[in-house]
């Protein structure tokens, strides 16, 4: 098992340094530990080290992990961040606190219908294909305002903001370009009256660029847990 406490501290230091450069409060940026493909034991160890929010991409793997860590449920926040098929929305609506990857209205409608009445509103982000990649999910920037308004009107959901997975770029200045575009879109939606507070952007390789451009949640996996093994 990697030294999760050391790795978490190193990531927090990266966030804090970028925040200081941007003139931001490091406390305004939340760290989401992306635990996909890693065992429940690693999540438990990260929890011991102080981490509380965890991101998962695969529904069945996540449900197994959530069950194995049910004793920690009151102090964990589970975020679904992967592509979500319409036939998998029910367990996500029932067991997660956040969904970052709402990439079309149909998914939001199903989450709204399937969120238990006894649960708090499900926090959701609208995924935007900010780099225009054919292989990436998400609404186009041009569609974002219309879809966001429709999602915001759904019961049992709370539209918190925007999420993107920008195309990889070389240096920080290049990385900042798509993050800046997402932040500018976020600002435009807020100017149109949408009550948004979350920009979910930035990962292990580009979190500094994301923080410099206004990220409020960075999604970090390998810098915390190490390289992933997809062979299983």
C-alpha positions in Angstrom: 0.0 0.0 0.0 1.4 3.5 -0.8 2.1 6.0 1.9 -1.3 7.6 1.6 -0.9 10.2 4.3 2.4 11.4 2.6 0.7 11.4 -0.8 -2.3 13.3 0.4 -0.1 15.9 2.1 1.9 16.3 -1.1 -1.3 16.9 -3.1 -2.6 19.4 -0.6 0.7 21.3 -0.8 0.4 21.4 -4.6 -3.1 22.8 -4.3 -2.1 25.3 -1.6 0.9 26.6 -3.7 -1.3 27.0 -6.8 -4.0 28.8 -4.8 -1.5 31.2 -3.3 -0.2 32.0 -6.8 -3.8 32.7 -7.9 -4.5 34.7 -4.8 -7.1 32.2 -3.7 -7.8 30.6 -0.3 -6.6 27.0 -0.4 -9.6 26.1 1.7 -11.9 27.0 -1.1 -10.6 24.0 -3.2 -11.8 20.5 -2.2 -9.7 17.4 -2.9 -11.7 14.5 -4.4 -9.6 11.3 -4.1 -10.4 9.1 -7.1 -10.4 5.6 -5.7 -11.5 3.7 -8.8 -9.8 0.4 -9.2 -8.3 0.6 -5.7 -9.6 -1.6 -2.9 -11.8 -0.6 0.0 -8.7 -1.0 2.3 -7.0 1.9 0.5 -10.1 4.1 0.9 -10.2 3.2 4.6 -6.5 4.1 5.0 -7.0 7.4 3.2 -9.9 8.1 5.6 -7.6 7.5 8.5 -5.3 10.0 7.0 -8.1 12.6 6.9 -9.6 12.2 3.4 -13.4 12.2 3.3 -14.5 12.6 -0.4 -13.9 9.7 -2.8 -14.7 9.5 -6.6 -15.7 6.3 -8.4 -16.2 5.6 -12.1 -17.7 2.1 -12.2 -21.1 1.4 -10.6 -20.7 -2.2 -9.5 -17.2 -1.7 -8.1 -18.3 1.4 -6.3 -21.3 -0.4 -4.7 -19.1 -3.2 -3.5 -16.8 -0.7 -1.9 -19.6 1.4 -0.4 -20.9 -1.8 1.2 -17.5 -2.8 2.6 -17.1 0.6 4.1 -20.7 1.0 5.4 -19.3 1.6 9.0 -17.8 4.8 7.7 -20.9 6.0 5.7 -21.7 8.9 7.9 -18.2 10.4 7.4 -17.7 9.6 3.7 -19.0 11.5 0.6 -19.2 9.3 -2.5 -18.9 11.1 -5.9 -19.8 9.3 -9.1 -17.5 10.8 -11.8 -17.6 8.3 -14.7 -19.8 7.8 -17.7 -23.3 6.9 -16.6 -25.6 4.7 -18.6 -29.3 5.1 -18.2 -29.8 1.6 -17.0 -27.3 2.2 -14.1 -28.8 5.4 -12.7 -30.9 3.9 -9.9 -28.1 2.6 -7.7 -26.2 5.8 -8.3 -29.3 7.8 -7.3 -29.7 5.7 -4.2 -26.1 5.5 -2.9 -24.1 8.5 -4.0 -23.9 12.1 -2.7 -22.7 13.7 -5.9 -22.7 12.9 -9.6 -20.2 14.9 -11.7 -20.9 13.3 -15.0 -24.4 14.3 -16.0 -23.9 14.6 -19.8 -27.5 14.7 -21.0 -30.9 15.6 -19.8 -32.2 12.0 -19.8 -29.6 11.0 -17.2 -30.6 13.9 -14.9 -34.3 13.1 -15.3 -33.7 9.5 -14.3 -31.5 10.5 -11.3 -34.3 12.9 -10.2 -37.0 10.2 -10.5 -34.9 7.6 -8.7 -33.5 9.6 -5.8 -35.1 8.4 -2.6 -37.5 10.9 -1.0 -35.8 10.3 2.3 -32.4 11.3 1.0 -31.0 14.9 0.7 -31.0 16.4 -2.8 -28.4 14.7 -5.0 -25.6 17.2 -5.9 -24.9 17.1 -9.7 -22.6 18.8 -12.1 -23.2 19.1 -15.8 -20.3 17.6 -17.8 -19.1 19.8 -20.6 -17.0 18.6 -23.5 -14.9 21.6 -23.3 -12.2 20.5 -25.8 -14.7 19.2 -28.4 -13.2 15.7 -28.4 -15.3 13.1 -30.3 -14.3 10.5 -27.7 -15.5 12.6 -24.7 -18.9 12.7 -23.2 -20.6 16.0 -22.3 -22.8 18.7 -23.6 -21.3 21.3 -25.9 -20.6 24.8 -24.5 -23.4 26.1 -26.7 -25.9 23.6 -25.2 -24.9 24.1 -21.6 -27.2 27.0 -20.7 -30.4 25.3 -22.0 -29.5 21.9 -20.4 -28.4 23.5 -17.2 -31.7 25.3 -16.8 -33.7 22.1 -17.4 -31.5 20.1 -14.9 -31.8 22.9 -12.3 -35.6 22.6 -12.4 -35.7 18.9 -11.6 -36.8 17.8 -8.1 -34.5 16.0 -5.7 -31.4 17.3 -7.6 -29.3 20.3 -6.9 -27.3 21.5 -9.8 -24.0 22.6 -8.3 -21.9 23.5 -11.3 -19.8 22.2 -14.3 -17.3 19.4 -14.8 -14.9 18.7 -17.6 -12.1 16.4 -18.5 -10.0 18.6 -20.9 -7.8 17.2 -23.6 -4.2 16.6 -22.2 -1.8 19.4 -22.9 1.9 19.9 -22.4 2.7 22.7 -20.0 0.7 24.7 -17.4 0.0 27.5 -19.8 -1.4 25.2 -22.4 -3.4 23.3 -19.7 -4.9 26.5 -18.5 -6.7 27.2 -21.8 -9.6 24.7 -21.6 -9.9 25.2 -17.8 -10.3 28.9 -18.5 -12.9 28.2 -21.1 -14.9 26.1 -18.6 -14.6 28.8 -15.9 -15.8 31.5 -18.4 -18.8 29.3 -19.3 -19.5 28.9 -15.6 -19.4 32.6 -15.2 -21.8 33.1 -18.1 -24.3 30.6 -16.6 -24.1 32.3 -13.3 -24.7 35.7 -15.0 -27.9 34.1 -16.5 -29.2 33.5 -13.0 -28.1 29.9 -12.3 -27.1 29.3 -8.7 -23.8 27.5 -9.3 -20.9 27.2 -6.9 -18.8 24.2 -8.2 -16.1 23.9 -10.9 -15.0 20.2 -11.0 -11.8 20.2 -13.1 -8.2 19.2 -12.7 -6.5 15.9 -12.1 -3.1 14.6 -11.0 -1.3 16.0 -14.1 -3.0 19.4 -14.4 -4.4 20.4 -11.0 -2.3 23.5 -10.8 -3.7 24.8 -14.1 -7.2 24.0 -12.8 -6.7 25.8 -9.5 -5.2 28.8 -11.3 -8.4 29.0 -13.4 -10.8 28.7 -10.5 -11.4 25.0 -9.8 -13.3 24.3 -6.6 -13.0 20.5 -6.7 -9.9 18.7 -8.1 -10.2 15.0 -8.9 -6.9 13.3 -8.1 -6.2 9.6 -8.2 -2.7 8.4 -9.2 -0.9 11.1 -7.2 -2.6 9.7 -4.1 -3.1 6.0 -4.7 -0.4 5.3 -7.3 -0.6 3.8 -10.8 -3.7 1.9 -11.6 -3.8 -1.8 -12.6 -6.6 -2.3 -15.1 -5.7 -5.9 -15.8 -8.5 -7.2 -13.5 
